[in-house]
Amino acid sequence: MARVILILIPVILLFLLAFIIGKHNAQEVSLNLLVVERTFSVASILGVTLFLGYALGLLTVSLGYWRLKWQVRRLKKALVKSAGAK
């Protein structure tokens, strides 16, 4: 539970930051999305960009964590196997 709270705190702070910046700059901007052009507010673009960056960073860190955890488990099995063979 504490891990979830520690993950959500930065996300909430980033959305608050995007909201504050967007509140001061309520300008609409045009965004080209390959085949379609749409207008969005600066706050929504900033919020989505911050969220995607945070999610991508979290995904990268978690994949590295799971890879290292798998490597430790594999090395422990090899150590037990080599200790049992002696």
VOTOR-400963 format. One record per residue (C-alpha): residue number from 0; residue in one letter; x, y, z. Coordinates in pm, whole numbers, plus 50000, padded with zeros to 5 digits. Each point is the difference from the previous one (the first is absolute). Layout:
<sites>
seq | type | X | Y | Z
NUM | a | X | Y | Z
...
</sites>
This chain:
<sites>
seq | type | X | Y | Z
0 | m | 50000 | 50000 | 50000
1 | a | 50282 | 50238 | 50084
2 | r | 50160 | 49926 | 49662
3 | v | 49680 | 50101 | 49820
4 | i | 49980 | 50323 | 50199
5 | l | 50365 | 50079 | 49924
6 | i | 49932 | 49946 | 49630
7 | l | 49683 | 50210 | 49995
8 | i | 50141 | 50302 | 50186
9 | p | 50231 | 50111 | 49713
10 | v | 49724 | 49937 | 49743
11 | i | 49757 | 50217 | 50195
12 | l | 50265 | 50270 | 50043
13 | l | 50071 | 49996 | 49626
14 | f | 49632 | 50039 | 49919
15 | l | 49973 | 50287 | 50248
16 | l | 50302 | 50162 | 49837
17 | a | 49840 | 49958 | 49656
18 | f | 49674 | 50143 | 50133
19 | i | 50172 | 50304 | 50153
20 | i | 50200 | 50071 | 49684
21 | g | 49694 | 49945 | 49782
22 | k | 49787 | 50224 | 50218
23 | h | 50240 | 50287 | 49943
24 | n | 50020 | 49924 | 49629
25 | a | 49652 | 49911 | 49874
26 | q | 50105 | 50033 | 49639
27 | e | 49885 | 49741 | 49745
28 | v | 50271 | 49849 | 49781
29 | s | 49973 | 49799 | 49681
30 | l | 50154 | 49653 | 50010
31 | n | 50073 | 49794 | 49688
32 | l | 49944 | 49629 | 50066
33 | l | 50131 | 49848 | 49675
34 | v | 49668 | 49991 | 49813
35 | v | 49782 | 50239 | 50198
36 | e | 50048 | 50347 | 50144
37 | r | 49824 | 50083 | 50326
38 | t | 50007 | 50284 | 50246
39 | f | 50067 | 49936 | 50367
40 | s | 50060 | 50218 | 50301
41 | v | 50355 | 50037 | 50122
42 | a | 49905 | 49843 | 50335
43 | s | 49866 | 49681 | 49842
44 | i | 50305 | 49958 | 49776
45 | l | 50231 | 50062 | 50292
46 | g | 49809 | 49759 | 50225
47 | v | 49998 | 49720 | 49743
48 | t | 50367 | 50053 | 49919
49 | l | 50102 | 49995 | 50367
50 | f | 49791 | 49689 | 50066
51 | l | 50142 | 49814 | 49698
52 | g | 50355 | 50092 | 50099
53 | y | 49944 | 49885 | 50357
54 | a | 49835 | 49676 | 49886
55 | l | 50280 | 49928 | 49753
56 | g | 50263 | 50063 | 50268
57 | l | 49815 | 49778 | 50246
58 | l | 49973 | 49725 | 49738
59 | t | 50372 | 50024 | 49923
60 | v | 50099 | 49982 | 50366
61 | s | 49763 | 49713 | 50074
62 | l | 50125 | 49796 | 49703
63 | g | 50357 | 50045 | 50119
64 | y | 49896 | 49905 | 50352
65 | w | 49829 | 49680 | 49886
66 | r | 50295 | 49909 | 49779
67 | l | 50240 | 50036 | 50293
68 | k | 49765 | 49810 | 50231
69 | w | 49985 | 49714 | 49748
70 | q | 50382 | 50002 | 49969
71 | v | 50042 | 49982 | 50380
72 | r | 49757 | 49707 | 50018
73 | r | 50187 | 49819 | 49723
74 | l | 50338 | 50059 | 50169
75 | k | 49866 | 49879 | 50336
76 | k | 49879 | 49678 | 49836
77 | a | 50343 | 49954 | 49838
78 | l | 50172 | 50062 | 50335
79 | v | 49779 | 49745 | 50178
80 | k | 50060 | 49752 | 49720
81 | s | 50379 | 50046 | 50011
82 | a | 50006 | 49982 | 50382
83 | g | 49796 | 49677 | 49990
84 | a | 50235 | 49843 | 49747
85 | k | 50305 | 50037 | 50226
</sites>
